[in-house]
Amino acid sequence: MQANGLDERTNLLVEEYSTSGRLDNITQVMSIHTQYLESFLRSQFYMLRMDGPLPLPYRHYIAIMAAARHQCSYLINMHVDEFLKTGGIAEWLNGLEYIPQRLKNLNEINKLLAHRPWLITKEHIQIADSLSELEALMERMKRLQEDKEDEEASQEEMATRFEKEKKESLLVISGAFDDEIVSTDVSRYIEDPGFGYKDFARRGEEHLPTFRAQDYTWENHGFSLVNRLYSDIGHLLDEKFRMVYNLTYNTMATHEDVDTTMLRRALFNYVHCMYGIRYDDYDYGEVNQLLERSLKVYIKTVTCYPERTTKRMYDSYWRQFKHSEKVHVNLLLMEARMQAELLYALRAITRHLT
């Protein structure tokens, strides 16, 4: 799908990036599914390389802040390098007290998006004093989501490190761990480090109001608002959501000609359920029928605590399935989480605007 009116330079940049040999390790893992990777790179390039309301160093610093919420030194170091290459002020890397107020204002939203997006309200959005600042805020939030997406994929990469005996894995991640990753003090980039994910509806506690998906949907509400705030990004995100959700090779392990629609829907909706989003027309009994316990544990870890993902978790579910099928699971989880967080943020922006 081509975004209407989207500059052709985006596709040219993606082609350049894909053929220049500068694919990072995480992207190499995603490259198993080339159609999705192309869609992912288009949105990445649009936010990181194309014209927009934020200077390039700001975008990479926001990525650093996002990755720090889950202690992902790999992504922090990658974006520190890009931050400096694009003219970022080195002093900012000493900590949040050295950055402009415009970036400091993002701390609370960054924290909530990373762990409990259902707590975001229109009051958080009111840090934007004008429509132009709101547009900048929208880009920042999108940058946060894309980098959480990267970060979750990096957990998948760590798992595949131990799968080198598999021929398919060898083709994808050969040499992916040759580069030494420098240790990073992530605490300088975050405030309230003890704040983390908390089950949306804990037993014995007062229940939060459920987000009824039919009341505020991506298709009918979020898509148009995103395009209004940041031209064309809605098309790119929609393409990416649809691509990963509809992606199928009609196989499961050794079986062919299999309709995986129900399984893909169960994975997507289970993630949304953990974030308090429910679909009135969905039978949640399908989740228990299709997702075994070890897979549920893995899903919750990757989605809510990606820094805790281990090789044992990766190995413990779908033992008979192909590596490419497990990668697809991770891509579905990433996009489902991203869409869930966006829905909460966009709903808050809508309430602020009205």
Secondary structure, 3 states (H helix, E strand, C coil): CCCCCCCCHHHHHHHHHHHCCCCCHHHHHHCCCHHHHHHHHHHHHHHHCCCCCCCHHHHHHHHHHHHHCCCCHHHHHHHHHHHHHCCCCHHHHHCHHHCCHHHHCCHHHHHHHHHCHHHCCHHHHCCCCCHHHHHHHHHHHHHHHHHHHHHHHHHHHHHHHHHCCCHHHHHHHCCCCCCCCCCCCHHHHCCCCCCCCCCCCCCCCCCCCCEECCCCCHHHHHHHHHHHHCCCHHHHHHHHHHHHHHCCCCEECCEECCCCHHHHHHHHHHHHHHCCEECCCCCCHHHHHHCCHHHHHHHHHHHHCHHHCCHHHHHHCCCCCCHHHHHHHHHHHHHHHHHHHHHHHHHHHHHHHC
